[in-house]
């Protein structure tokens, strides 16, 4: 999954973007759960595996930002 698609799904889950007609939150969460995390940087992998979707979205905007629990 490219970062653009990942960003869109994260924005849907964090309610920064509205779901399209015919799409469901369950489908978006399923896509996020099925990501092949090995292709992503370690910190992003961590956020996604822990379902820290807001932190993952922030990381996409600023990957050099220090990690805050």
N, C-alpha and C positions, 0 to 999 in steps of 0.2 A: 504494500500500500504506500503510495506516495504521501509526502507530508501534506499536500493540499487536501487529499481525501481524509487523512487523519485529522487535520485541523477542522474540517467540516463536521466530522463525527463528534469530535470533542466539543465543538460549539453547540451541537444539537443536545448532547448529554448535559452540558452545563447551562443550557437554556439561553445561550447567547444568540441562537438562531432557532427559528421555528421549524418544526417538522413539516415536511411536504405532505400533501394529500397522498394517502396510500402507504406512507412510511410509518414505522412505529418505533418507539423507544427500544422495545425488545430487539428489533432488527439491528438497530444501531449498536446496542450493547453486545449483541452477538458478533457483529463485525469487529468490534474492538477486542473482544475476548479471543477471536480467532487470528489475531495478528501474529505474524512471525516476528517475534521480538528480536531475534538475533541480528536483524538488519538495522536496528536502531542503536544510537549511543546508549551507554550503560545507564546514565541517569534517567533518560526517557524510558528505557526498558523498566526500570524500577517503578517509576510513576504509573506506567500502564499496568504492570503486573499487580500493583497494589490498588488499582482503580482510583488513583489520585488524579482524576481527570482535569481538575482545575490547575493543579501544579504542572501537569503535562502540557496544557495549553499555554501556561505562562512560560514554560521552558521553550516552547516553539518560538515564542517572541524574543526570548533572550536566553540562549543556551549557556551563556557565560555567567548567569546569575548564580550566586551561591545557594546551596541547598538549605532550606529551612524546614524543619520537621513540622 
